[in-house]
Amino acid sequence: METVVQLNKKISGDPALGRGFEIGHSFLSKPSRAVEADRAWLASVIRHELVPLLEEYWFDETARVKEWSDKLWAAAA
């Protein structure tokens, strides 16, 4: 997902975060159980994992969280 690549560039360039805070492949890897990597699964990952992570990273920058949340949702549509 190109949006995650762009997001990781922003995260790694953020002096308060850096490369160690980038979103890894495990967030977007198909679970080992027999679940299809479909839109519902991806929506769940965005809603329950990625957006809360961004809210934690940028707790004092709600506009940035919204910007990247919107980009993730748009990419998943």
N, CA, C, O and CB atoms as a CASP TS submission, in Angstrom:
PFRMAT TS
TARGET T0000
AUTHOR 0000-0000-0000
METHOD Language model
MODEL 1
PARENT N/A
ATOM      1  N   MET     1       0.850  -1.165   0.000  1.00  0.00           N
ATOM      2  CA  MET     1       0.000   0.000   0.000  1.00  0.00           C
ATOM      3  C   MET     1       0.905   1.241   0.000  1.00  0.00           C
ATOM      4  O   MET     1       1.619   1.502   0.968  1.00  0.00           O
ATOM      5  CB  MET     1      -0.972  -0.009   1.229  1.00  0.00           C
ATOM      6  N   GLU     2       0.862   1.979  -1.076  1.00  0.00           N
ATOM      7  CA  GLU     2       1.715   3.164  -1.252  1.00  0.00           C
ATOM      8  C   GLU     2       1.487   4.195  -0.145  1.00  0.00           C
ATOM      9  O   GLU     2       2.421   4.895   0.245  1.00  0.00           O
ATOM     10  CB  GLU     2       1.452   3.805  -2.621  1.00  0.00           C
ATOM     11  N   THR     3       0.279   4.294   0.354  1.00  0.00           N
ATOM     12  CA  THR     3      -0.014   5.266   1.402  1.00  0.00           C
ATOM     13  C   THR     3       0.785   4.970   2.667  1.00  0.00           C
ATOM     14  O   THR     3       1.245   5.897   3.333  1.00  0.00           O
ATOM     15  CB  THR     3      -1.509   5.274   1.716  1.00  0.00           C
ATOM     16  N   VAL     4       0.956   3.710   3.004  1.00  0.00           N
ATOM     17  CA  VAL     4       1.745   3.340   4.183  1.00  0.00           C
ATOM     18  C   VAL     4       3.217   3.700   3.968  1.00  0.00           C
ATOM     19  O   VAL     4       3.892   4.125   4.905  1.00  0.00           O
ATOM     20  CB  VAL     4       1.598   1.824   4.486  1.00  0.00           C
ATOM     21  N   VAL     5       3.710   3.534   2.756  1.00  0.00           N
ATOM     22  CA  VAL     5       5.084   3.922   2.442  1.00  0.00           C
ATOM     23  C   VAL     5       5.264   5.423   2.669  1.00  0.00           C
ATOM     24  O   VAL     5       6.248   5.848   3.274  1.00  0.00           O
ATOM     25  CB  VAL     5       5.442   3.545   0.980  1.00  0.00           C
ATOM     26  N   GLN     6       4.318   6.220   2.186  1.00  0.00           N
ATOM     27  CA  GLN     6       4.371   7.671   2.383  1.00  0.00           C
ATOM     28  C   GLN     6       4.252   8.032   3.855  1.00  0.00           C
ATOM     29  O   GLN     6       4.961   8.911   4.344  1.00  0.00           O
ATOM     30  CB  GLN     6       3.263   8.360   1.587  1.00  0.00           C
ATOM     31  N   LEU     7       3.355   7.352   4.560  1.00  0.00           N
ATOM     32  CA  LEU     7       3.190   7.584   5.991  1.00  0.00           C
ATOM     33  C   LEU     7       4.477   7.269   6.739  1.00  0.00           C
ATOM     34  O   LEU     7       4.878   8.019   7.628  1.00  0.00           O
ATOM     35  CB  LEU     7       2.036   6.741   6.543  1.00  0.00           C
ATOM     36  N   ASN     8       5.121   6.174   6.387  1.00  0.00           N
ATOM     37  CA  ASN     8       6.374   5.811   7.042  1.00  0.00           C
ATOM     38  C   ASN     8       7.463   6.860   6.805  1.00  0.00           C
ATOM     39  O   ASN     8       8.303   7.085   7.677  1.00  0.00           O
ATOM     40  CB  ASN     8       6.847   4.450   6.545  1.00  0.00           C
ATOM     41  N   LYS     9       7.455   7.488   5.662  1.00  0.00           N
ATOM     42  CA  LYS     9       8.419   8.562   5.413  1.00  0.00           C
ATOM     43  C   LYS     9       8.174   9.723   6.369  1.00  0.00           C
ATOM     44  O   LYS     9       9.122  10.314   6.888  1.00  0.00           O
ATOM     45  CB  LYS     9       8.332   9.046   3.949  1.00  0.00           C
ATOM     46  N   LYS    10       6.891  10.055   6.605  1.00  0.00           N
ATOM     47  CA  LYS    10       6.551  11.121   7.551  1.00  0.00           C
ATOM     48  C   LYS    10       6.952  10.733   8.968  1.00  0.00           C
ATOM     49  O   LYS    10       7.495  11.550   9.712  1.00  0.00           O
ATOM     50  CB  LYS    10       5.047  11.435   7.494  1.00  0.00           C
ATOM     51  N   ILE    11       6.685   9.489   9.337  1.00  0.00           N
ATOM     52  CA  ILE    11       7.028   9.017  10.676  1.00  0.00           C
ATOM     53  C   ILE    11       8.537   9.033  10.883  1.00  0.00           C
ATOM     54  O   ILE    11       9.018   9.519  11.906  1.00  0.00           O
ATOM     55  CB  ILE    11       6.478   7.604  10.906  1.00  0.00           C
ATOM     56  N   SER    12       9.281   8.508   9.923  1.00  0.00           N
ATOM     57  CA  SER    12      10.741   8.449  10.079  1.00  0.00           C
ATOM     58  C   SER    12      11.368   9.829  10.073  1.00  0.00           C
ATOM     59  O   SER    12      12.418  10.034  10.683  1.00  0.00           O
ATOM     60  CB  SER    12      11.357   7.608   8.976  1.00  0.00           C
ATOM     61  N   GLY    13      10.740  10.783   9.390  1.00  0.00           N
ATOM     62  CA  GLY    13      11.257  12.150   9.354  1.00  0.00           C
ATOM     63  C   GLY    13      10.846  12.998  10.540  1.00  0.00           C
ATOM     64  O   GLY    13      11.343  14.111  10.713  1.00  0.00           O
ATOM     65  N   ASP    14       9.944  12.481  11.357  1.00  0.00           N
ATOM     66  CA  ASP    14       9.484  13.214  12.535  1.00  0.00           C
ATOM     67  C   ASP    14      10.544  13.086  13.631  1.00  0.00           C
ATOM     68  O   ASP    14      10.850  11.973  14.060  1.00  0.00           O
ATOM     69  CB  ASP    14       8.093  12.680  13.030  1.00  0.00           C
ATOM     70  N   PRO    15      11.109  14.208  14.092  1.00  0.00           N
ATOM     71  CA  PRO    15      12.172  14.131  15.103  1.00  0.00           C
ATOM     72  C   PRO    15      11.730  13.489  16.419  1.00  0.00           C
ATOM     73  O   PRO    15      12.567  12.974  17.161  1.00  0.00           O
ATOM     74  CB  PRO    15      12.696  15.510  15.382  1.00  0.00           C
ATOM     75  N   ALA    16      10.445  13.511  16.717  1.00  0.00           N
ATOM     76  CA  ALA    16       9.950  12.897  17.948  1.00  0.00           C
ATOM     77  C   ALA    16       9.751  11.389  17.798  1.00  0.00           C
ATOM     78  O   ALA    16       9.582  10.685  18.793  1.00  0.00           O
ATOM     79  CB  ALA    16       8.642  13.550  18.365  1.00  0.00           C
ATOM     80  N   LEU    17       9.771  10.890  16.560  1.00  0.00           N
ATOM     81  CA  LEU    17       9.531   9.470  16.315  1.00  0.00           C
ATOM     82  C   LEU    17      10.762   8.821  15.701  1.00  0.00           C
ATOM     83  O   LEU    17      11.618   8.324  16.433  1.00  0.00           O
ATOM     84  CB  LEU    17       8.315   9.277  15.398  1.00  0.00           C
ATOM     85  N   GLY    18      10.871   8.814  14.395  1.00  0.00           N
ATOM     86  CA  GLY    18      12.019   8.195  13.726  1.00  0.00           C
ATOM     87  C   GLY    18      11.691   6.827  13.156  1.00  0.00           C
ATOM     88  O   GLY    18      10.558   6.354  13.247  1.00  0.00           O
ATOM     89  N   ARG    19      12.697   6.201  12.569  1.00  0.00           N
ATOM     90  CA  ARG    19      12.516   4.928  11.853  1.00  0.00           C
ATOM     91  C   ARG    19      11.960   3.816  12.721  1.00  0.00           C
ATOM     92  O   ARG    19      11.222   2.962  12.229  1.00  0.00           O
ATOM     93  CB  ARG    19      13.823   4.482  11.272  1.00  0.00           C
ATOM     94  N   GLY    20      12.291   3.810  13.978  1.00  0.00           N
ATOM     95  CA  GLY    20      11.829   2.754  14.874  1.00  0.00           C
ATOM     96  C   GLY    20      10.332   2.746  15.088  1.00  0.00           C
ATOM     97  O   GLY    20       9.792   1.778  15.624  1.00  0.00           O
ATOM     98  N   PHE    21       9.648   3.806  14.679  1.00  0.00           N
ATOM     99  CA  PHE    21       8.203   3.913  14.864  1.00  0.00           C
ATOM    100  C   PHE    21       7.420   3.661  13.571  1.00  0.00           C
ATOM    101  O   PHE    21       6.194   3.774  13.559  1.00  0.00           O
ATOM    102  CB  PHE    21       7.861   5.283  15.408  1.00  0.00           C
ATOM    103  N   GLU    22       8.120   3.323  12.488  1.00  0.00           N
ATOM    104  CA  GLU    22       7.437   3.071  11.221  1.00  0.00           C
ATOM    105  C   GLU    22       6.472   1.901  11.351  1.00  0.00           C
ATOM    106  O   GLU    22       6.659   1.009  12.179  1.00  0.00           O
ATOM    107  CB  GLU    22       8.454   2.798  10.106  1.00  0.00           C
ATOM    108  N   ILE    23       5.441   1.923  10.519  1.00  0.00           N
ATOM    109  CA  ILE    23       4.454   0.852  10.498  1.00  0.00           C
ATOM    110  C   ILE    23       5.057  -0.324   9.738  1.00  0.00           C
ATOM    111  O   ILE    23       5.420  -0.203   8.567  1.00  0.00           O
ATOM    112  CB  ILE    23       3.108   1.324   9.845  1.00  0.00           C
ATOM    113  N   GLY    24       5.156  -1.450  10.413  1.00  0.00           N
ATOM    114  CA  GLY    24       5.771  -2.630   9.824  1.00  0.00           C
ATOM    115  C   GLY    24       4.801  -3.486   9.034  1.00  0.00           C
ATOM    116  O   GLY    24       3.586  -3.294   9.071  1.00  0.00           O
ATOM    117  N   HIS    25       5.375  -4.424   8.329  1.00  0.00           N
ATOM    118  CA  HIS    25       4.588  -5.301   7.458  1.00  0.00           C
ATOM    119  C   HIS    25       3.585  -6.155   8.228  1.00  0.00           C
ATOM    120  O   HIS    25       2.582  -6.591   7.662  1.00  0.00           O
ATOM    121  CB  HIS    25       5.511  -6.200   6.668  1.00  0.00           C
ATOM    122  N   SER    26       3.844  -6.396   9.508  1.00  0.00           N
ATOM    123  CA  SER    26       2.954  -7.278  10.262  1.00  0.00           C
ATOM    124  C   SER    26       1.537  -6.716  10.387  1.00  0.00           C
ATOM    125  O   SER    26       0.580  -7.476  10.535  1.00  0.00           O
ATOM    126  CB  SER    26       3.525  -7.524  11.643  1.00  0.00           C
ATOM    127  N   PHE    27       1.399  -5.388  10.327  1.00  0.00           N
ATOM    128  CA  PHE    27       0.066  -4.801  10.376  1.00  0.00           C
ATOM    129  C   PHE    27      -0.764  -5.175   9.149  1.00  0.00           C
ATOM    130  O   PHE    27      -1.987  -5.289   9.230  1.00  0.00           O
ATOM    131  CB  PHE    27       0.167  -3.288  10.494  1.00  0.00           C
ATOM    132  N   LEU    28      -0.098  -5.361   8.024  1.00  0.00           N
ATOM    133  CA  LEU    28      -0.815  -5.589   6.769  1.00  0.00           C
ATOM    134  C   LEU    28      -0.637  -6.997   6.225  1.00  0.00           C
ATOM    135  O   LEU    28      -1.030  -7.288   5.095  1.00  0.00           O
ATOM    136  CB  LEU    28      -0.360  -4.601   5.737  1.00  0.00           C
ATOM    137  N   SER    29      -0.045  -7.872   7.033  1.00  0.00           N
ATOM    138  CA  SER    29       0.107  -9.270   6.618  1.00  0.00           C
ATOM    139  C   SER    29      -1.153 -10.042   6.969  1.00  0.00           C
ATOM    140  O   SER    29      -1.746  -9.851   8.031  1.00  0.00           O
ATOM    141  CB  SER    29       1.347  -9.920   7.286  1.00  0.00           C
ATOM    142  N   LYS    30      -1.541 -10.905   6.070  1.00  0.00           N
ATOM    143  CA  LYS    30      -2.731 -11.732   6.294  1.00  0.00           C
ATOM    144  C   LYS    30      -2.525 -12.574   7.552  1.00  0.00           C
ATOM    145  O   LYS    30      -1.482 -13.206   7.716  1.00  0.00           O
ATOM    146  CB  LYS    30      -3.022 -12.645   5.057  1.00  0.00           C
ATOM    147  N   PRO    31      -3.517 -12.580   8.433  1.00  0.00           N
ATOM    148  CA  PRO    31      -3.395 -13.392   9.650  1.00  0.00           C
ATOM    149  C   PRO    31      -3.227 -14.870   9.323  1.00  0.00           C
ATOM    150  O   PRO    31      -3.631 -15.324   8.252  1.00  0.00           O
ATOM    151  CB  PRO    31      -4.621 -13.196  10.544  1.00  0.00           C
ATOM    152  N   SER    32      -2.637 -15.611  10.233  1.00  0.00           N
ATOM    153  CA  SER    32      -2.389 -17.029   9.989  1.00  0.00           C
ATOM    154  C   SER    32      -3.682 -17.841   9.946  1.00  0.00           C
ATOM    155  O   SER    32      -3.753 -18.876   9.283  1.00  0.00           O
ATOM    156  CB  SER    32      -1.468 -17.585  11.060  1.00  0.00           C
ATOM    157  N   ARG    33      -4.694 -17.365  10.654  1.00  0.00           N
ATOM    158  CA  ARG    33      -5.969 -18.081  10.585  1.00  0.00           C
ATOM    159  C   ARG    33      -6.604 -17.846   9.213  1.00  0.00           C
ATOM    160  O   ARG    33      -6.183 -16.953   8.477  1.00  0.00           O
ATOM    161  CB  ARG    33      -6.932 -17.620  11.727  1.00  0.00           C
ATOM    162  N   ALA    34      -7.568 -18.609   8.886  1.00  0.00           N
ATOM    163  CA  ALA    34      -8.163 -18.570   7.541  1.00  0.00           C
ATOM    164  C   ALA    34      -9.101 -17.376   7.376  1.00  0.00           C
ATOM    165  O   ALA    34     -10.319 -17.534   7.295  1.00  0.00           O
ATOM    166  CB  ALA    34      -8.925 -19.872   7.259  1.00  0.00           C
ATOM    167  N   VAL    35      -8.532 -16.215   7.330  1.00  0.00           N
ATOM    168  CA  VAL    35      -9.314 -14.990   7.116  1.00  0.00           C
ATOM    169  C   VAL    35      -8.854 -14.383   5.795  1.00  0.00           C
ATOM    170  O   VAL    35      -7.658 -14.233   5.549  1.00  0.00           O
ATOM    171  CB  VAL    35      -9.140 -13.964   8.314  1.00  0.00           C
ATOM    172  N   GLU    36      -9.801 -14.044   4.972  1.00  0.00           N
ATOM    173  CA  GLU    36      -9.461 -13.410   3.703  1.00  0.00           C
ATOM    174  C   GLU    36      -8.951 -11.993   3.956  1.00  0.00           C
ATOM    175  O   GLU    36      -9.493 -11.273   4.795  1.00  0.00           O
ATOM    176  CB  GLU    36     -10.685 -13.389   2.752  1.00  0.00           C
ATOM    177  N   ALA    37      -7.930 -11.606   3.243  1.00  0.00           N
ATOM    178  CA  ALA    37      -7.414 -10.241   3.326  1.00  0.00           C
ATOM    179  C   ALA    37      -8.283  -9.358   2.445  1.00  0.00           C
ATOM    180  O   ALA    37      -7.847  -8.886   1.395  1.00  0.00           O
ATOM    181  CB  ALA    37      -5.908 -10.165   2.892  1.00  0.00           C
ATOM    182  N   ASP    38      -9.513  -9.142   2.882  1.00  0.00           N
ATOM    183  CA  ASP    38     -10.473  -8.390   2.091  1.00  0.00           C
ATOM    184  C   ASP    38     -10.664  -6.998   2.680  1.00  0.00           C
ATOM    185  O   ASP    38      -9.965  -6.602   3.612  1.00  0.00           O
ATOM    186  CB  ASP    38     -11.815  -9.133   2.018  1.00  0.00           C
ATOM    187  N   ARG    39     -11.609  -6.274   2.131  1.00  0.00           N
ATOM    188  CA  ARG    39     -11.859  -4.901   2.581  1.00  0.00           C
ATOM    189  C   ARG    39     -12.267  -4.839   4.048  1.00  0.00           C
ATOM    190  O   ARG    39     -11.839  -3.937   4.768  1.00  0.00           O
ATOM    191  CB  ARG    39     -12.937  -4.261   1.726  1.00  0.00           C
ATOM    192  N   ALA    40     -13.084  -5.778   4.500  1.00  0.00           N
ATOM    193  CA  ALA    40     -13.521  -5.769   5.898  1.00  0.00           C
ATOM    194  C   ALA    40     -12.337  -5.975   6.836  1.00  0.00           C
ATOM    195  O   ALA    40     -12.233  -5.316   7.870  1.00  0.00           O
ATOM    196  CB  ALA    40     -14.582  -6.855   6.138  1.00  0.00           C
ATOM    197  N   TRP    41     -11.453  -6.887   6.471  1.00  0.00           N
ATOM    198  CA  TRP    41     -10.262  -7.124   7.281  1.00  0.00           C
ATOM    199  C   TRP    41      -9.376  -5.879   7.296  1.00  0.00           C
ATOM    200  O   TRP    41      -8.900  -5.469   8.355  1.00  0.00           O
ATOM    201  CB  TRP    41      -9.473  -8.340   6.746  1.00  0.00           C
ATOM    202  N   LEU    42      -9.156  -5.281   6.135  1.00  0.00           N
ATOM    203  CA  LEU    42      -8.324  -4.083   6.050  1.00  0.00           C
ATOM    204  C   LEU    42      -8.956  -2.929   6.830  1.00  0.00           C
ATOM    205  O   LEU    42      -8.249  -2.186   7.511  1.00  0.00           O
ATOM    206  CB  LEU    42      -8.111  -3.679   4.577  1.00  0.00           C
ATOM    207  N   ALA    43     -10.265  -2.771   6.740  1.00  0.00           N
ATOM    208  CA  ALA    43     -10.958  -1.733   7.502  1.00  0.00           C
ATOM    209  C   ALA    43     -10.755  -1.944   8.999  1.00  0.00           C
ATOM    210  O   ALA    43     -10.571  -0.983   9.746  1.00  0.00           O
ATOM    211  CB  ALA    43     -12.460  -1.724   7.162  1.00  0.00           C
ATOM    212  N   SER    44     -10.790  -3.184   9.428  1.00  0.00           N
ATOM    213  CA  SER    44     -10.569  -3.496  10.835  1.00  0.00           C
ATOM    214  C   SER    44      -9.159  -3.124  11.273  1.00  0.00           C
ATOM    215  O   SER    44      -8.969  -2.582  12.362  1.00  0.00           O
ATOM    216  CB  SER    44     -10.822  -4.974  11.094  1.00  0.00           C
ATOM    217  N   VAL    45      -8.177  -3.411  10.437  1.00  0.00           N
ATOM    218  CA  VAL    45      -6.788  -3.056  10.742  1.00  0.00           C
ATOM    219  C   VAL    45      -6.646  -1.532  10.857  1.00  0.00           C
ATOM    220  O   VAL    45      -6.018  -1.029  11.789  1.00  0.00           O
ATOM    221  CB  VAL    45      -5.829  -3.611   9.648  1.00  0.00           C
ATOM    222  N   ILE    46      -7.225  -0.820   9.919  1.00  0.00           N
ATOM    223  CA  ILE    46      -7.141   0.647   9.957  1.00  0.00           C
ATOM    224  C   ILE    46      -7.827   1.184  11.210  1.00  0.00           C
ATOM    225  O   ILE    46      -7.251   1.989  11.941  1.00  0.00           O
ATOM    226  CB  ILE    46      -7.780   1.266   8.687  1.00  0.00           C
ATOM    227  N   ARG    47      -9.058   0.738  11.456  1.00  0.00           N
ATOM    228  CA  ARG    47      -9.865   1.254  12.565  1.00  0.00           C
ATOM    229  C   ARG    47      -9.283   0.899  13.931  1.00  0.00           C
ATOM    230  O   ARG    47      -9.235   1.745  14.825  1.00  0.00           O
ATOM    231  CB  ARG    47     -11.278   0.720  12.465  1.00  0.00           C
ATOM    232  N   HIS    48      -8.843  -0.345  14.095  1.00  0.00           N
ATOM    233  CA  HIS    48      -8.472  -0.830  15.419  1.00  0.00           C
ATOM    234  C   HIS    48      -6.972  -0.817  15.707  1.00  0.00           C
ATOM    235  O   HIS    48      -6.557  -0.949  16.859  1.00  0.00           O
ATOM    236  CB  HIS    48      -8.982  -2.207  15.588  1.00  0.00           C
ATOM    237  N   GLU    49      -6.168  -0.660  14.670  1.00  0.00           N
ATOM    238  CA  GLU    49      -4.727  -0.702  14.900  1.00  0.00           C
ATOM    239  C   GLU    49      -4.003   0.548  14.403  1.00  0.00           C
ATOM    240  O   GLU    49      -3.284   1.193  15.165  1.00  0.00           O
ATOM    241  CB  GLU    49      -4.144  -1.917  14.231  1.00  0.00           C
ATOM    242  N   LEU    50      -4.190   0.890  13.134  1.00  0.00           N
ATOM    243  CA  LEU    50      -3.399   1.989  12.580  1.00  0.00           C
ATOM    244  C   LEU    50      -3.835   3.361  13.092  1.00  0.00           C
ATOM    245  O   LEU    50      -2.991   4.160  13.497  1.00  0.00           O
ATOM    246  CB  LEU    50      -3.485   1.967  11.078  1.00  0.00           C
ATOM    247  N   VAL    51      -5.126   3.644  13.079  1.00  0.00           N
ATOM    248  CA  VAL    51      -5.582   4.958  13.557  1.00  0.00           C
ATOM    249  C   VAL    51      -5.244   5.141  15.038  1.00  0.00           C
ATOM    250  O   VAL    51      -4.738   6.202  15.402  1.00  0.00           O
ATOM    251  CB  VAL    51      -7.107   5.117  13.336  1.00  0.00           C
ATOM    252  N   PRO    52      -5.500   4.159  15.910  1.00  0.00           N
ATOM    253  CA  PRO    52      -5.095   4.346  17.309  1.00  0.00           C
ATOM    254  C   PRO    52      -3.588   4.546  17.478  1.00  0.00           C
ATOM    255  O   PRO    52      -3.151   5.295  18.353  1.00  0.00           O
ATOM    256  CB  PRO    52      -5.536   3.157  18.129  1.00  0.00           C
ATOM    257  N   LEU    53      -2.806   3.881  16.648  1.00  0.00           N
ATOM    258  CA  LEU    53      -1.361   4.060  16.701  1.00  0.00           C
ATOM    259  C   LEU    53      -0.984   5.499  16.343  1.00  0.00           C
ATOM    260  O   LEU    53      -0.161   6.120  17.015  1.00  0.00           O
ATOM    261  CB  LEU    53      -0.663   3.070  15.753  1.00  0.00           C
ATOM    262  N   LEU    54      -1.593   6.018  15.278  1.00  0.00           N
ATOM    263  CA  LEU    54      -1.329   7.403  14.894  1.00  0.00           C
ATOM    264  C   LEU    54      -1.797   8.371  15.977  1.00  0.00           C
ATOM    265  O   LEU    54      -1.143   9.384  16.226  1.00  0.00           O
ATOM    266  CB  LEU    54      -2.017   7.728  13.563  1.00  0.00           C
ATOM    267  N   GLU    55      -2.918   8.069  16.620  1.00  0.00           N
ATOM    268  CA  GLU    55      -3.406   8.918  17.710  1.00  0.00           C
ATOM    269  C   GLU    55      -2.417   8.936  18.879  1.00  0.00           C
ATOM    270  O   GLU    55      -2.268   9.950  19.561  1.00  0.00           O
ATOM    271  CB  GLU    55      -4.785   8.431  18.192  1.00  0.00           C
ATOM    272  N   GLU    56      -1.758   7.828  19.096  1.00  0.00           N
ATOM    273  CA  GLU    56      -0.743   7.757  20.145  1.00  0.00           C
ATOM    274  C   GLU    56       0.520   8.520  19.726  1.00  0.00           C
ATOM    275  O   GLU    56       1.080   9.286  20.510  1.00  0.00           O
ATOM    276  CB  GLU    56      -0.399   6.284  20.462  1.00  0.00           C
ATOM    277  N   TYR    57       0.951   8.306  18.503  1.00  0.00           N
ATOM    278  CA  TYR    57       2.153   8.981  18.015  1.00  0.00           C
ATOM    279  C   TYR    57       1.992  10.497  18.017  1.00  0.00           C
ATOM    280  O   TYR    57       2.870  11.223  18.484  1.00  0.00           O
ATOM    281  CB  TYR    57       2.490   8.501  16.611  1.00  0.00           C
ATOM    282  N   TRP    58       0.878  10.961  17.499  1.00  0.00           N
ATOM    283  CA  TRP    58       0.657  12.394  17.324  1.00  0.00           C
ATOM    284  C   TRP    58      -0.507  12.867  18.193  1.00  0.00           C
ATOM    285  O   TRP    58      -1.421  13.535  17.710  1.00  0.00           O
ATOM    286  CB  TRP    58       0.387  12.720  15.844  1.00  0.00           C
ATOM    287  N   PHE    59      -0.467  12.512  19.487  1.00  0.00           N
ATOM    288  CA  PHE    59      -1.574  12.831  20.394  1.00  0.00           C
ATOM    289  C   PHE    59      -1.861  14.317  20.475  1.00  0.00           C
ATOM    290  O   PHE    59      -2.985  14.710  20.786  1.00  0.00           O
ATOM    291  CB  PHE    59      -1.279  12.309  21.771  1.00  0.00           C
ATOM    292  N   ASP    60      -0.877  15.142  20.205  1.00  0.00           N
ATOM    293  CA  ASP    60      -1.073  16.590  20.278  1.00  0.00           C
ATOM    294  C   ASP    60      -1.204  17.242  18.898  1.00  0.00           C
ATOM    295  O   ASP    60      -1.171  18.467  18.778  1.00  0.00           O
ATOM    296  CB  ASP    60       0.080  17.222  21.030  1.00  0.00           C
ATOM    297  N   GLU    61      -1.352  16.422  17.867  1.00  0.00           N
ATOM    298  CA  GLU    61      -1.485  16.921  16.496  1.00  0.00           C
ATOM    299  C   GLU    61      -2.687  16.255  15.822  1.00  0.00           C
ATOM    300  O   GLU    61      -2.535  15.425  14.925  1.00  0.00           O
ATOM    301  CB  GLU    61      -0.183  16.657  15.681  1.00  0.00           C
ATOM    302  N   THR    62      -3.864  16.633  16.268  1.00  0.00           N
ATOM    303  CA  THR    62      -5.081  15.994  15.763  1.00  0.00           C
ATOM    304  C   THR    62      -5.280  16.193  14.263  1.00  0.00           C
ATOM    305  O   THR    62      -5.827  15.320  13.589  1.00  0.00           O
ATOM    306  CB  THR    62      -6.282  16.528  16.502  1.00  0.00           C
ATOM    307  N   ALA    63      -4.843  17.326  13.741  1.00  0.00           N
ATOM    308  CA  ALA    63      -4.979  17.564  12.301  1.00  0.00           C
ATOM    309  C   ALA    63      -4.127  16.568  11.510  1.00  0.00           C
ATOM    310  O   ALA    63      -4.552  16.081  10.462  1.00  0.00           O
ATOM    311  CB  ALA    63      -4.570  19.016  11.949  1.00  0.00           C
ATOM    312  N   ARG    64      -2.940  16.269  12.006  1.00  0.00           N
ATOM    313  CA  ARG    64      -2.073  15.297  11.326  1.00  0.00           C
ATOM    314  C   ARG    64      -2.679  13.901  11.391  1.00  0.00           C
ATOM    315  O   ARG    64      -2.645  13.157  10.411  1.00  0.00           O
ATOM    316  CB  ARG    64      -0.663  15.292  11.954  1.00  0.00           C
ATOM    317  N   VAL    65      -3.226  13.552  12.535  1.00  0.00           N
ATOM    318  CA  VAL    65      -3.882  12.247  12.673  1.00  0.00           C
ATOM    319  C   VAL    65      -5.035  12.144  11.686  1.00  0.00           C
ATOM    320  O   VAL    65      -5.177  11.134  10.997  1.00  0.00           O
ATOM    321  CB  VAL    65      -4.389  12.031  14.123  1.00  0.00           C
ATOM    322  N   LYS    66      -5.848  13.169  11.615  1.00  0.00           N
ATOM    323  CA  LYS    66      -6.987  13.162  10.689  1.00  0.00           C
ATOM    324  C   LYS    66      -6.516  13.069   9.240  1.00  0.00           C
ATOM    325  O   LYS    66      -7.072  12.303   8.454  1.00  0.00           O
ATOM    326  CB  LYS    66      -7.844  14.424  10.883  1.00  0.00           C
ATOM    327  N   GLU    67      -5.503  13.841   8.890  1.00  0.00           N
ATOM    328  CA  GLU    67      -4.977  13.819   7.523  1.00  0.00           C
ATOM    329  C   GLU    67      -4.568  12.399   7.116  1.00  0.00           C
ATOM    330  O   GLU    67      -4.962  11.915   6.055  1.00  0.00           O
ATOM    331  CB  GLU    67      -3.773  14.774   7.396  1.00  0.00           C
ATOM    332  N   TRP    68      -3.784  11.743   7.959  1.00  0.00           N
ATOM    333  CA  TRP    68      -3.288  10.420   7.604  1.00  0.00           C
ATOM    334  C   TRP    68      -4.350   9.341   7.751  1.00  0.00           C
ATOM    335  O   TRP    68      -4.336   8.360   7.008  1.00  0.00           O
ATOM    336  CB  TRP    68      -2.094  10.075   8.454  1.00  0.00           C
ATOM    337  N   SER    69      -5.269   9.504   8.695  1.00  0.00           N
ATOM    338  CA  SER    69      -6.395   8.569   8.800  1.00  0.00           C
ATOM    339  C   SER    69      -7.226   8.622   7.530  1.00  0.00           C
ATOM    340  O   SER    69      -7.593   7.590   6.968  1.00  0.00           O
ATOM    341  CB  SER    69      -7.274   8.893  10.035  1.00  0.00           C
ATOM    342  N   ASP    70      -7.519   9.849   7.082  1.00  0.00           N
ATOM    343  CA  ASP    70      -8.285  10.021   5.836  1.00  0.00           C
ATOM    344  C   ASP    70      -7.567   9.402   4.654  1.00  0.00           C
ATOM    345  O   ASP    70      -8.201   8.786   3.797  1.00  0.00           O
ATOM    346  CB  ASP    70      -8.541  11.503   5.564  1.00  0.00           C
ATOM    347  N   LYS    71      -6.250   9.557   4.594  1.00  0.00           N
ATOM    348  CA  LYS    71      -5.479   8.972   3.488  1.00  0.00           C
ATOM    349  C   LYS    71      -5.524   7.453   3.521  1.00  0.00           C
ATOM    350  O   LYS    71      -5.632   6.808   2.478  1.00  0.00           O
ATOM    351  CB  LYS    71      -4.027   9.446   3.540  1.00  0.00           C
ATOM    352  N   LEU    72      -5.440   6.878   4.719  1.00  0.00           N
ATOM    353  CA  LEU    72      -5.515   5.420   4.835  1.00  0.00           C
ATOM    354  C   LEU    72      -6.882   4.911   4.390  1.00  0.00           C
ATOM    355  O   LEU    72      -6.976   3.928   3.654  1.00  0.00           O
ATOM    356  CB  LEU    72      -5.232   4.978   6.282  1.00  0.00           C
ATOM    357  N   TRP    73      -7.951   5.589   4.844  1.00  0.00           N
ATOM    358  CA  TRP    73      -9.305   5.180   4.456  1.00  0.00           C
ATOM    359  C   TRP    73      -9.498   5.318   2.948  1.00  0.00           C
ATOM    360  O   TRP    73     -10.111   4.455   2.320  1.00  0.00           O
ATOM    361  CB  TRP    73     -10.361   6.019   5.207  1.00  0.00           C
ATOM    362  N   ALA    74      -8.984   6.386   2.370  1.00  0.00           N
ATOM    363  CA  ALA    74      -9.125   6.584   0.916  1.00  0.00           C
ATOM    364  C   ALA    74      -8.387   5.490   0.147  1.00  0.00           C
ATOM    365  O   ALA    74      -8.885   4.999  -0.866  1.00  0.00           O
ATOM    366  CB  ALA    74      -8.589   7.976   0.501  1.00  0.00           C
ATOM    367  N   ALA    75      -7.220   5.114   0.618  1.00  0.00           N
ATOM    368  CA  ALA    75      -6.445   4.070  -0.057  1.00  0.00           C
ATOM    369  C   ALA    75      -7.120   2.706   0.037  1.00  0.00           C
ATOM    370  O   ALA    75      -6.969   1.866  -0.850  1.00  0.00           O
ATOM    371  CB  ALA    75      -5.046   3.992   0.537  1.00  0.00           C
ATOM    372  N   ALA    76      -7.862   2.496   1.115  1.00  0.00           N
ATOM    373  CA  ALA    76      -8.522   1.204   1.315  1.00  0.00           C
ATOM    374  C   ALA    76      -9.852   1.104   0.575  1.00  0.00           C
ATOM    375  O   ALA    76     -10.414   0.017   0.441  1.00  0.00           O
ATOM    376  CB  ALA    76      -8.747   0.964   2.792  1.00  0.00           C
ATOM    377  N   ALA    77     -10.345   2.224   0.104  1.00  0.00           N
ATOM    378  CA  ALA    77     -11.665   2.232  -0.565  1.00  0.00           C
ATOM    379  C   ALA    77     -11.616   1.567  -1.927  1.00  0.00           C
ATOM    380  O   ALA    77     -12.634   1.491  -2.615  1.00  0.00           O
ATOM    381  CB  ALA    77     -12.177   3.663  -0.721  1.00  0.00           C
TER
END
